[in-house]
Amino acid sequence: MSLSQEQQSLRWKIVIDQWSKVLATGAEVHTMGDFNIDTKTFQIPVAQQGCLTKAVTNRIIPQGVTQCVKSATRWPQGMQAGMPVIIDHHWTTAPEKLSEVTVIPMGSSDHALLSAIRYSRHIKNIPQYVT
């Protein structure tokens, strides 16, 4: 379902508001998904950014959140024009606890699968069976 620019902006505001509430708790946060915002747009001056990118630049990044995906996650297929882009993201407040995000191309989609390992100090116990 395609949304109008206004509907998309309203939906994005809800996402940013929810994200901000969780970040305010101080908890470790991981947010993954198809953001439809190319990571390259964060490099341009804020005045030239679109409203969706500005929301992340002004409200989320200053709270210590890092985008962990570094390589293209979507490639144009068939008659689509354009260059590969990074529009699937993994944002976190604890990038030091993650392996490098792996981008795995999927043959049935123009988007890639993202994979990362979150490291922990907890030792996984082998379950004990009692009869």
N, C-alpha and C positions, 0 to 999 in steps of 0.2 A: 504494500500500500504506500503510495507516494504522498507525502505531506507537503502542504504549502510552506513557504519560507516562514510565515508567521507561526504556523502550527509546530514546525520543527524547532523554532526558537523557544516557544513556550515549553515544549517537552524537554529541551536542553536545559532550560532554567530549573525545572524540577530536578533533573539529574544533578546539576551543580549544587543546588540547595541541599539535597540528600548527602552528597559527597562532603560538603562543608560541615554538616552536622556530625558525620562520622569522624572526620579529621579532628574536630574540636574535642573529641573524647580522649585523644592521645593514643588510641589503639593503633596497632599495626594495620595498615590498609593496603589491599590489593584490588585494583579495578582493571578488568580486562574487557575488551570488546571491540566491535567495529565502530569506531568513532566518526568515520567519514570526514576526518580532518587530517590532512597530510602533515606529518611532523615537520616538514620543511616550512610550513606557514608560521611556526613558532620562532623562526629565525628572522622574520621581517619585522620592521618597526610596528609597535602596537597600533599606531594610528592607521596603518594600512591593513590590519588584520580584520577578518570577518567577525561577526558577533559571537559565533560559537568558539572560535579560537581565543578571542579576547576574554571570554568568561574563564577559560582555563588559565590563560596567562595572568589575569588579574586576581583570581580568587583561589586557584588550586596550587599552582606552582609555588607561590610565595609561602605556602604552608609546608614546604619541604618534601614535595612529591616529585618523583623522578619517573620519566618515561623510559622504559627499559628496552623497547624494541628498536634496533638499530638498522635493520635492513628491510627492503621492500616486502610488503605483505599482500599486495594486489597488483596483478598484471593485466593490462588490456588484452582481451581475447577477440578473435574473429574480426569483425569490422569496427570494433571500438578503437577510438583514437586515444593517444596519450602515452604517458611514460609510467613505469612502475612507481608506486607510491607506498608510503607507510601510513595506512589508515586504520590498521588493526593495532591496538595499543595494549600495553601492560604497564600501568602506573602503580607505584608503591611508595610507601614511606620508609621502607627497609630494603633498598636495593642491595645492600651488603649481604643480605641473607638469601639472595637468589643466585642461581647459576646464570650464565648468559642465556638470554631468551633465544631459543632455536626457532627458526621459521621453516616450516615444512610445507612445500607446495603440495596441493591436493589436486589430482587430475580432474575431478568433477566440479571444481569451483575456481573462480578467478581470485579467491581469497586463500591465504595460507593458514595452516594450523599453527598456533603458537604453543611452545612447550618450554617450561622452566621448572627447575627443581628448587624448592624452598628448603634451605638447610636448617637443621635443628640440632640442639645438643641432647635432646631426649633420645635415649636408647630404646629401640623398639623391642619390647619383651615378647618372647615366644609364649603363646598361650599354654597354660597348664590344663590338662584334662584330668578330671577326677572321676573315677568309677565307683 
